[in-house]
Amino acid sequence: MHISGGDLDGWSRCLDALDAGEGAEWPPGGRSAWLSVVPEDPWEVTVHDSPSTQIAVQVPVDVAPGWLEENRLRLEQVRRAVA
């Protein structure tokens, strides 16, 4: 999977949406596998493998406190690694 700077910006927007209690999908465009996340209790994470196999797997996830902050730190680490 190829990840561009725009994809990383999209990752940041997804974290903002999840922080606001909204659902999110990443990466956009349907060019490869992608995730959709619904922040309910428990959170629903679906991994979509389209367009190749068109398989989707949904998993309930109990999100620990601080999860969003931890992922923002991971995003910054990825940005530094690819810079």
Sequence and secondary structure as in RCSB ss.txt:
>XXXX:A:sequence
MHISGGDLDGWSRCLDALDAGEGAEWPPGGRSAWLSVVPEDPWEVTVHDSPSTQIAVQVPVDVAPGWLEENRLRL
EQVRRAVA
>XXXX:A:secstr
    HHHHHHHHHHHHHHHTT  EEESTTSSS EEEEE SSSEEEEEEETTTT EEEEEEE   TTHHHHHHHHH
HHHHHHH 
